[in-house]
Amino acid sequence: MLIDKNKKVALIVAAFASFLTPFMSSSINIALPSIGEEFLIDAILLGWITTSFILPAVIFLVPFGKISDIYGRKLIFIYGILIFTFFSFLCAISTSVLPLLLFRFFQGVGSAMIFSTGVAILTSVFSPGERGWALGINITIVYLGLSLGPVLGGVLTQNFGWRSIFIFIVPFGLLSFYLVFCQLKGEWIEADGENLDVIGLLIYCISLLLIVYGLTLIPELFGICLFFAGILGILFFIRWEMRVETPVLNMKLFINNRVFAFSNLAALINYSATFAIGFLLSLYLQYIKDLSPQTAGLILMSQPIVMVFFSPLAGKLSDRIQPRVLSSAGMAVLAVGLVPLIFLNAQTSMFFVVFSLLVIGFGFALFVSPNTNAVMNSVEKKYFGVASAILSTMRKMGQLFSMGIVMLIFNIVMGKTSTIPQSPHLFLFSIKITFLLFTIFCICGIFTSLARGNVGRYG
């Protein structure tokens, strides 16, 4: 396929955007024990190093998508890549954990800006006949970032220290900025003149922050109050969004479309039950099994590698078989893969861990592509952008809840000041409870996925 220079630049730019965020998320998990050792921090703060990056992505992904439609996708991408790159560098030179958490938060803001606009730029540049090919390459890059993250993160951490992961990102960010600013021609403004629902955005942001921070303080009364205040805030946000003319999140898609609503709910449950697996097993492999970051990364790579191979096949199957069938089967496979992890202990063999990860990777592949297909085929073409942004938000929100659950359990079982080397038995008990909850989530997810009904075009 012959494509012009501007399309090539757009493809490269979108590929960088799709690589950086999943790579950052998966690679930093390997570095957490090294960060914890340097800063002498407890398990809950280790969780916040991951969560502080996801939280702004959940908050700002849909709003920045809307802002980019109003003010220009290229403009928002440029600012996003600058913010992401600058704060990646600041993360690398952090001297204590509090600045690191702050810099990670702003790094997450930048990632939301580039992730919400990268694919939008791609779809703006490529015609409908070329778009599927371009998006296919882009999805492959996402899985490449997930696959390389644990391995490359382990190699960098073991040989050059955890700061090298953030330094590694900087040249990619600078190159992306150069390509967009100097080589990518044109600007795309689809909703010029529309108003931004600032009040709804504030309610949404504050509510999510209260929920996640409240989870880390439970069982204290103040934490419980914050958590339920956040839940009430989300309910008020839903009510508000149904009344405003230009909502941040189009709630009517959920109310009037059963397939869309339950497919997104299934995605939320799926990521809530799976995202923290890498975080927990990275700590387990390095703290309990005493493996090097490089070896731990190689073991954790087994899950995304399976996803790379089977996701395209699952996507093709979902064009012929109802997505609810395939996605529900994927949830069931995930539950099967999680069950063995409930019984982890210091003597568990690596074969046992790798086998579980392979099963989880297959279940994840079987779920994600068909579920995405169901979401996109359940809406009209004019809602494709909104539907994609909402699904991405459900994915990020699930990741956020997954880490929130882990930190809640760590807080209840291990306490705020206990480090993993000091209390390995409490850590093992914590991850057993967590994997048990994740398994229950997946079982519930089977029925949620089935409840969506059939996508109409299958007959």
C-alpha positions in Angstrom: 0.0 0.0 0.0 1.4 3.4 -1.1 0.8 6.2 1.4 1.9 9.8 1.3 4.4 11.4 3.6 1.8 13.0 5.9 0.0 9.7 6.5 3.4 8.1 7.3 4.2 10.8 9.8 0.7 10.4 11.4 1.2 6.7 11.6 4.6 7.0 13.3 3.2 9.7 15.7 0.2 7.6 16.6 2.5 4.6 17.1 4.7 6.5 19.5 1.6 7.6 21.4 0.3 4.0 21.5 3.7 2.6 22.6 4.7 5.1 25.4 1.7 4.7 27.7 1.5 0.9 27.9 5.3 0.6 28.0 5.4 3.1 30.9 2.6 1.2 32.8 4.1 -2.3 32.4 7.8 -1.4 32.7 7.5 0.6 36.0 6.0 -2.4 37.8 9.4 -4.2 37.4 11.2 -1.2 38.9 8.9 -0.8 42.0 11.1 -3.0 44.4 14.1 -0.9 43.4 12.3 2.3 44.0 10.9 1.0 47.3 14.5 0.0 48.4 15.9 3.4 47.6 13.2 5.5 49.2 12.3 3.0 52.0 8.6 3.2 51.4 5.7 0.9 52.3 3.6 -1.2 50.0 0.8 1.4 49.8 3.1 4.1 48.6 4.5 1.6 46.0 0.9 1.2 44.8 0.6 5.0 44.5 3.6 5.1 42.2 1.4 3.2 39.7 -1.9 4.7 40.6 -0.7 8.4 40.4 0.0 7.7 36.7 -3.4 6.1 36.0 -5.6 8.5 37.9 -5.1 11.6 35.7 -5.6 9.3 32.6 -9.0 8.3 33.9 -9.9 11.8 34.8 -8.8 13.6 31.6 -9.0 11.0 28.8 -12.6 11.9 27.7 -12.3 15.6 28.5 -9.1 16.0 26.5 -10.8 14.1 23.6 -13.6 16.7 23.7 -11.1 19.6 24.1 -9.1 18.4 21.1 -12.3 18.3 19.0 -13.0 22.0 20.0 -9.4 23.4 19.8 -7.5 21.0 17.6 -6.2 17.5 17.9 -2.7 18.3 16.8 -2.4 21.2 19.3 -3.4 19.0 22.2 -1.1 16.3 21.1 1.9 18.7 21.0 1.2 20.0 24.5 0.6 16.4 25.7 3.9 15.1 24.4 5.8 18.0 25.9 4.2 17.5 29.3 4.8 13.8 29.2 8.4 14.1 28.1 9.3 16.9 30.6 7.8 15.1 33.6 9.4 11.8 32.6 12.7 13.6 32.9 11.7 15.0 36.3 10.7 11.5 37.5 14.2 10.3 36.6 15.8 13.0 38.8 13.4 12.7 41.7 15.2 12.7 45.1 12.2 11.4 47.2 8.9 9.7 46.8 6.6 12.7 47.1 8.1 14.6 44.1 8.1 11.3 42.2 4.3 10.9 42.9 3.7 14.5 41.8 5.7 14.1 38.6 4.0 10.8 37.8 0.6 12.5 38.1 1.6 15.2 35.5 3.2 12.5 33.4 -0.2 10.8 33.4 -1.9 14.1 32.4 0.4 14.2 29.4 -0.3 10.6 28.6 -4.1 11.3 28.6 -3.5 14.2 26.1 -1.5 12.1 23.7 -3.5 8.9 24.0 -6.8 10.7 23.5 -5.6 12.4 20.3 -3.1 10.0 18.7 -5.7 7.6 17.3 -8.0 10.5 16.5 -5.2 12.1 14.3 -4.8 8.7 12.6 -8.4 8.4 11.8 -8.5 12.0 10.5 -5.6 11.5 8.1 -6.4 8.0 6.7 -9.5 7.4 4.5 -12.1 4.8 5.5 -10.6 2.3 3.0 -7.1 2.6 4.6 -8.2 3.1 8.2 -8.5 -0.5 9.3 -5.0 -1.3 8.2 -3.6 1.8 10.0 -5.6 1.0 13.2 -4.4 -2.6 13.0 -0.8 -1.5 13.1 -1.6 0.9 15.9 -3.1 -1.9 18.1 -0.1 -4.1 17.4 2.1 -1.3 18.7 0.0 -1.2 21.9 0.7 -4.8 22.6 4.3 -4.3 21.7 4.6 -1.7 24.4 2.9 -4.1 26.9 5.2 -7.0 25.8 8.5 -5.0 25.9 7.7 -3.2 29.1 8.5 -5.9 31.6 11.6 -7.2 29.7 13.1 -3.9 28.7 12.1 -2.4 32.1 13.9 -5.3 33.8 17.0 -5.0 31.8 17.2 -1.2 32.3 16.5 -1.4 36.0 19.0 -4.2 36.6 21.8 -2.7 34.6 21.2 1.1 34.9 18.8 1.6 37.8 15.1 2.4 37.8 15.6 6.0 36.7 16.8 4.8 33.3 13.2 3.7 32.4 12.2 7.4 32.5 15.3 8.5 30.7 14.6 5.9 28.0 11.2 7.6 27.3 12.7 11.1 26.7 14.2 10.7 23.2 11.0 9.1 22.0 9.0 12.1 23.3 11.4 14.6 21.7 11.2 12.8 18.4 7.4 12.7 18.5 7.3 16.4 19.2 9.6 17.1 16.2 7.5 15.0 13.9 4.2 16.5 14.9 5.4 20.1 15.1 7.7 20.2 12.0 6.5 17.3 9.7 2.8 16.7 10.3 0.7 19.0 8.1 -2.8 20.2 8.9 -5.1 20.5 11.9 -8.3 18.8 12.7 -11.1 20.7 14.6 -14.4 18.9 14.4 -16.4 20.7 17.1 -15.3 24.3 16.7 -17.4 26.6 18.9 -18.9 24.0 21.2 -18.9 24.6 24.9 -16.9 22.5 27.4 -18.9 21.2 30.4 -16.5 22.6 33.0 -18.8 21.9 35.9 -19.4 18.3 34.9 -15.6 17.9 34.5 -14.9 19.2 38.0 -17.5 16.9 39.5 -16.1 13.9 37.6 -12.5 14.7 38.6 -13.2 15.3 42.3 -15.4 12.3 42.7 -12.8 9.9 41.2 -10.1 11.4 43.4 -12.3 10.9 46.5 -13.0 7.3 45.6 -9.4 6.3 45.1 -7.9 8.2 48.0 -10.8 7.0 50.2 -9.9 3.3 49.3 -6.4 3.8 50.6 -7.6 5.1 54.0 -10.2 2.4 54.7 -10.9 1.0 57.3 -10.6 4.5 58.9 -13.9 6.3 59.2 -12.5 9.3 57.2 -11.6 7.0 54.3 -15.1 5.4 54.3 -16.6 8.9 54.2 -14.4 10.0 51.3 -15.2 6.8 49.4 -19.0 7.2 49.7 -18.7 10.9 49.0 -17.0 10.0 45.8 -19.8 7.5 44.9 -22.4 10.2 45.5 -20.4 12.5 43.4 -20.4 10.0 40.5 -24.2 9.6 40.8 -24.6 13.4 40.8 -22.3 13.6 37.8 -24.5 11.1 35.9 -27.6 13.1 36.7 -25.8 16.4 35.6 -24.6 14.9 32.3 -28.1 13.8 31.4 -29.2 17.4 31.6 -26.5 19.5 29.9 -26.4 20.2 26.2 -22.8 19.3 25.6 -21.9 16.6 28.2 -18.3 15.4 28.9 -19.7 11.8 28.9 -22.8 11.0 26.8 -24.9 9.0 29.2 -27.7 8.5 26.7 -25.5 5.9 25.0 -25.7 3.8 28.1 -29.4 4.3 28.8 -30.6 3.6 25.3 -28.2 0.9 24.2 -28.1 -2.4 26.2 -25.2 -3.9 24.2 -23.1 -0.7 24.6 -23.8 -0.4 28.3 -23.1 -4.0 29.3 -20.0 -4.3 27.0 -18.5 -1.2 28.8 -19.4 -2.6 32.2 -17.8 -5.9 31.2 -14.6 -4.0 30.2 -14.6 -2.2 33.6 -14.9 -5.5 35.4 -12.3 -7.2 33.3 -9.6 -4.5 33.8 -10.5 -4.2 37.5 -9.7 -7.9 37.8 -6.6 -8.0 35.7 -4.5 -4.8 35.7 -2.9 -5.3 39.1 -1.7 -8.8 38.3 1.6 -7.4 36.9 2.0 -5.1 39.9 1.5 -7.9 42.4 3.6 -10.6 40.6 6.5 -8.2 40.1 6.6 -7.6 43.9 6.2 -11.4 44.5 8.9 -12.5 42.1 11.4 -10.0 43.3 10.7 -9.8 47.1 9.5 -13.4 47.8 11.3 -15.4 45.1 14.4 -13.1 45.1 14.6 -12.9 41.3 16.4 -10.1 39.5 14.3 -7.4 37.7 15.5 -8.8 34.3 14.3 -12.4 35.2 11.0 -11.2 36.7 10.4 -9.1 33.5 10.9 -12.2 31.3 8.4 -14.2 33.3 5.8 -11.4 33.2 6.3 -11.1 29.5 4.5 -14.4 29.0 1.1 -12.9 29.4 1.3 -10.0 26.8 3.1 -12.3 24.3 0.0 -14.6 24.3 -2.2 -11.6 23.8 -0.2 -10.5 20.8 -0.7 -13.9 19.1 -4.3 -14.5 19.9 -6.0 -11.0 19.9 -6.1 -10.7 16.1 -7.6 -14.3 15.9 -10.2 -13.4 18.5 -11.0 -10.2 16.6 -11.6 -12.2 13.4 -13.7 -14.8 15.1 -15.9 -12.0 16.5 -16.9 -11.0 13.0 -18.6 -14.4 12.7 -19.5 -15.4 16.2 -21.5 -13.2 18.6 -19.0 -11.2 20.7 -21.0 -12.0 23.9 -20.1 -15.7 23.4 -16.3 -15.1 22.9 -16.0 -12.4 25.5 -17.9 -14.4 28.1 -15.6 -17.4 27.3 -12.6 -15.1 27.8 -13.9 -14.1 31.2 -14.2 -17.7 32.2 -10.7 -18.5 31.0 -9.4 -15.5 33.0 -11.1 -16.9 36.1 -9.4 -20.3 35.5 -6.1 -18.6 35.2 -6.5 -16.6 38.4 -7.5 -19.5 40.6 -4.0 -21.0 40.9 -2.6 -17.6 41.9 -4.8 -17.7 45.0 -2.5 -20.4 46.4 0.9 -18.6 45.8 3.5 -19.1 48.5 7.3 -18.9 48.9 7.7 -22.4 47.5 5.5 -22.0 44.4 7.4 -23.1 41.2 8.0 -20.7 38.3 6.3 -23.2 36.0 3.1 -22.7 38.0 3.3 -18.9 37.7 4.1 -18.9 34.0 1.3 -21.3 33.2 -1.2 -19.1 35.0 0.0 -16.1 33.1 -0.3 -17.9 29.8 -3.9 -18.9 30.6 -4.7 -15.3 31.7 -3.1 -13.9 28.5 -5.3 -16.2 26.4 -8.4 -15.3 28.3 -7.6 -11.6 28.0 -7.1 -11.9 24.3 -10.4 -13.8 23.9 -12.2 -11.0 25.8 -10.8 -7.7 24.6 -11.0 -7.8 20.8 -14.6 -9.2 20.6 -15.7 -6.9 23.4 -14.3 -3.9 21.5 -16.0 -5.1 18.4 -19.3 -5.3 20.2 -19.0 -1.7 21.5 -18.1 -0.2 18.1 -20.8 -2.2 16.2 -23.5 -1.3 18.7 -23.4 2.5 17.8 -23.9 4.5 14.7 -20.8 5.8 12.8 -21.3 9.4 14.1 -20.7 8.0 17.7 -17.5 6.1 16.9 -15.2 8.7 18.4 -17.3 9.0 21.6 -17.8 5.2 21.9 -14.0 4.7 21.6 -13.3 7.3 24.2 -15.8 5.9 26.6 -14.4 2.4 26.2 -10.9 3.7 26.9 -12.2 5.5 30.0 -13.7 2.2 31.2 -10.4 0.5 30.7 -8.5 3.1 32.6 -11.1 3.3 35.3 -10.9 -0.5 35.7 -7.1 -0.2 36.0 -7.6 2.5 38.7 -10.1 0.4 40.6 -7.7 -2.6 40.4 -4.9 -0.7 42.1 -7.4 0.8 44.5 -8.5 -2.7 45.6 -4.8 -3.7 46.1 -4.0 -0.7 48.2 -7.2 -1.2 50.3 -6.2 -4.8 51.1 -2.6 -3.8 51.8 -3.8 -1.1 54.2 -6.1 -3.5 56.0 -3.7 -6.5 56.2 -0.3 -4.9 56.2 -0.9 -1.5 57.7 0.4 1.8 56.5 4.0 1.5 57.6 4.8 -2.2 56.9 7.2 -2.9 54.1 7.2 -6.2 52.2 10.7 -7.3 53.3 9.5 -6.8 57.0 6.3 -8.7 56.6 6.5 -11.2 53.7 3.8 -13.5 55.3 1.4 -10.5 55.4 2.2 -9.7 51.8 1.5 -13.2 50.7 -1.8 -13.2 52.6 -2.7 -9.9 50.9 -2.1 -11.1 47.4 -4.1 -14.3 48.1 -7.1 -12.3 49.1 -6.6 -10.0 46.1 -6.5 -12.8 43.6 -9.5 -14.4 45.2 -11.5 -11.2 44.8 -10.2 -10.8 41.2 -11.4 -14.4 40.5 -14.9 -13.5 41.9 -14.9 -10.4 39.7 -14.3 -12.5 36.6 -17.1 -14.9 37.5 -19.4 -11.9 37.8 -18.0 -10.6 34.5 -19.1 -13.8 32.7 -22.8 -13.0 33.5 -22.4 -9.3 32.8 -20.9 -10.1 29.4 -23.7 -12.6 28.6 -26.4 -10.0 29.7 -25.5 -7.6 26.9 -27.5 -9.6 24.4 -26.6 -10.1 20.7 -25.2 -7.4 18.3 -28.0 -6.9 15.8 -25.9 -7.3 12.6 -25.3 -11.0 13.3 -29.0 -11.9 12.9 
